[in-house]
Amino acid sequence: MSDHDDHQDTQLVHAGEPRPRFGGAVTMPVFQSSTFEHHAEGGYDDVRYLRLSNSPNHDALHRKLATIEGGEAALVTASGMAAVSAALLATLGPGDHVLAQRTLYGGTHDLFTGMLARWGVAHDFIDAAEPEAWEAALRPTTRAIYVEALTNPLLEVADLPAVARFARAHGLVSLIDATFATPVLLRPIALGFDLVLHSATKYLNGHSDLVAGAIIGGAARVEEIRHTLNLLGGSLDPHACFLLHRGLKTLGVRVRRQCASALAVATALHEHPAVQRVHYPGLPSHPGHERAKALLHGGFGAMLSFDLRAEPGHEVEVVRRFVSRLRLPVDAPSLGGPETLVTRPAVTSHAGLDPEVRRGLGIGDGLVRMSVGLEDPADLVADLQQALG
Ligand SMILES: *Cc1c(COP(=O)(O)O)cnc(C)c1O
């Protein structure tokens, strides 16, 4: 038996832990040292320095992440955006072209349309649910295809196996940001993806107390990205490594509980007369329900969004009043922590879009996005009902 044969909950606790344990410590200690002694017989590859992401804390975390995702290698980064930008900068160069899903995380969208475009990387946005349309967007210079596991804020589910197959068939590197799905629900490498990215700020750490990212994939690709990250300087501090390592051990129990609570919350909202529509892939009414059922294991995620009923023109005010009456959920961006969070996409994450474009994407002014936390779901449902009442 090896770590690779264990179930994921066992891997989360034991995989990648140093053997023998440092000083017998049951928990991985923090190696808060910027540099490490270099032995006389060592070469450049033996240099250990924190910016190179090769402290004992990094090594252990990389082994654990690679094992739980079923990948050869992993790399942690100073933020989710550091993971996205390092992976894309290592994969693409001037003159290259990339296909990207239309509804991307805001920072990633800006990276494609702003910085990468300025550095000579072209892109086309695609509807990731419509594989028939992708081939027409290919160019001789197309190098990669980039998607997200569940989209923000409507939780759309792309045809992910088709993305991986399309990439194989056309010699493209396939990248997926699987932050919303977590390695508990989705194994992109088993589907054929080359690189899996996470904002570890969210579920992987799970405690709303650090910013980090992760990249998992084949050894050669991850090594190339590590060289890029070394130059960009986006390495994760050892204390943040320690916190992320600690958070990961409970990923399975947290995510399964959060998914069960999210289904309870989504069902209660779906039945409430003040709610016009609920976007949650666990509900049969969601357009991605059948695909989510086929792709996700053990739950449908803990992110959902819903439109409040309002007179035309009064949506923003109705949402503002609803959020101000909530006792438990906190009005804050981000997701994946113990606290249930709500955001109003029309006035926060998607405020920069032209209102017509925003509505065209299905993001109405009465939309509320929710990250379901670890509170008792009965308390959450009761609180939502009093705020809607
Ligand atoms: C938060 C997030 C990011 C960016 O992560 P940071 O840790 O904030 O840099 C990227 N992708 C998705 C899907 C996210 O939710």
The ligand as an ORCA input file, in Angstrom:
! r2SCAN-3c Opt
* xyz 0 1
  C     -10.627     33.890     -5.539
  C     -10.447     33.258     -6.857
  C      -9.270     33.433     -7.606
  C      -8.148     34.326     -7.143
  O      -7.609     33.855     -5.955
  P      -6.802     34.785     -4.898
  O      -6.394     33.801     -3.871
  O      -7.780     35.828     -4.416
  O      -5.676     35.395     -5.640
  C      -9.154     32.762     -8.811
  N     -10.142     31.982     -9.282
  C     -11.292     31.800     -8.601
  C     -12.348     30.914     -9.173
  C     -11.490     32.430     -7.365
  O     -12.634     32.245     -6.702
*
